[in-house]
């Protein structure tokens, strides 16, 4: 029997939905925030995608005593409705235990709200993937230097980058 685990993270960003969508899907943006790496994919449903380790990610990993493979996350584009929605299968390929749990489902929903803001909601269905759920939840005690780690860290970093031009992490 497998329990259902769904994480929902929401952040309001002073940016247009198109800017947020591009920051999630364009390699020149994805390597500027969070844990880095660059998003590789054809922009259509059914196409595979990968998040590739960049040099800074590899260097940081080595400094912390482990190696990072070239492909850190992989999956398939399930649904694409730029700039409002992106649904992916998502597998943490860089961690053997997490990779063995298989693919999870990740949804980005981006809605424009009054005042020049957009609401970014990340819904990560982690059913049957307890290792990945723990890694993405954001445990402040385990990762105090990363604002708690996981999705909370990545989204905070994305927000900072889009609003100020400077990421927290890089």
N, C-alpha and C positions, 0 to 999 in steps of 0.2 A: 504494500500500500504506500502510495506517495502523497505527501501533503502538498497543497498548493501554496506557493510563495510568490507574491507579486509585490514588487517595490514600486512606489509612485513617488517621483521627485518633481517638484515644480519650482520654477524660478521666473522672476519677471526681469526682463532685460530692456534697457533703453536702446532699442534697435528695431529695425524693420524685420519682419519674418524672413525676407529674402536673405538678409545679412546673416541671420542665425542659421538658416538652411545651408548656406554656403560654408559657414564656419564648421558645420557638422560633416559636410561631404567633400570639401575641396582640400587636397593635400597641403596646399600653401597655407591653409588655416589650421588644419588638425594637428600639425606638428608644433604649433605655437602655444598650446594650452594643455592642461591636464597632464597625462603621462607621456604625451607626445606621440610620435608615430604619424604616418600619413595614410589617409584613406585612399584605396585604389579600387575603382569600380566603373563599369559602364552605367550610365544613368538610366536604367530601365529595370522593371520588375522581371524577376527570374534570373538576373545576372549575378554571378558570384562577386564577392568583395573581400578585401583583405585590409587589415591595418598592419602596415609594415613598420618595423622598428627603425627609428632614425638613429643617427650617430650619437646624439645626446642621450637617448634612452639606453643604448648599448653601453656607453661610458658609465652612466649612473649605476646600471646593474652591476657592472664589473667592480665598481667602487664599493658596492654592497655585498660582494662575494658570490655573485651568480651571473650566468650568461643568459642573454635573451636571444631567442631565435629570430630569424628575419621576419616571420609571420607571427604576430602577437595575438591577433583576433581575426577570425574568418567567419564567413556565413554567406547568406544569399539575400538579395534585395527581394522582399516579398511584395511590398506596395510602395509606390512612389507617387506623391502628389505635391510637387514643389509649389510654393515653399511652405506648405501646411502640414504635410505628413510624410513620414518615412518609417516603414516597418521592415525590420531585418531579422533573420535568424542570426544568432550571435554565439560564438564559442570562444572561450579564452584558450587559445592555442598555445600560449607560452608557458602554461602551468600544466604538467601531465595529469595531475589529479582533477583539475578543473576541466581540461580537455576531455577526459574520460566520461565526464557527466553529460557530454553531448551539447547539442544546440539549445539555446534558450530563445525567447522571443523579445525583441526590443522595439518599442514604438516611441517615436518622437512626434509630438503634436505641437504645432506652433500656431498661435492665434494672436492677431493684432488686437491690442486693447487701447482704450482712449489715452491720450496724452503722449503718444509717440513710443509706447512700450509694446512689447510682445510677451506673451506668456508661453514659456517652453515647459511642456510636461513630458517627462520621460517615464514610460511604463515598461518595467522589465519583469516579464513573467519568468521566474526562476524555478518553476515546478520541477522537482527531481534533481536540482542542482544546488545542494547545500553549501558546497565549497565556494561556488561562484556567488551565491547569495551572501555569504559572509564577506567575501572580497569586495563586493559592490555596495554593501550597506553603508559603509563609512563608520568605522569605529575610531572615535577620537583618541582613545587611549592607545590603540595600536599604532596610529599614524599621526601624532600631534604635529609633526612638521609639514603635513600635507592637509591641514584643515580637517582631518578626520579620515581622509582617504575615500575611495569608492566614488560613486556618483555624486555625493555632495561636494567633494573636492573638484571633480571635473567640471560640474556645472558652475560652481563659484568661480573657477578659473576662467571659464568661457565668458561668464558675465563680466568679469574684470577686463578681459581682453577687449571685448566688444565695446564696453563703455568708456574705457580709459586708453586703450591702445597698448596696455601693458598687462601681461598675464601675471598671476601671483607666482607661478612656478618657474618661469623661464627667464 
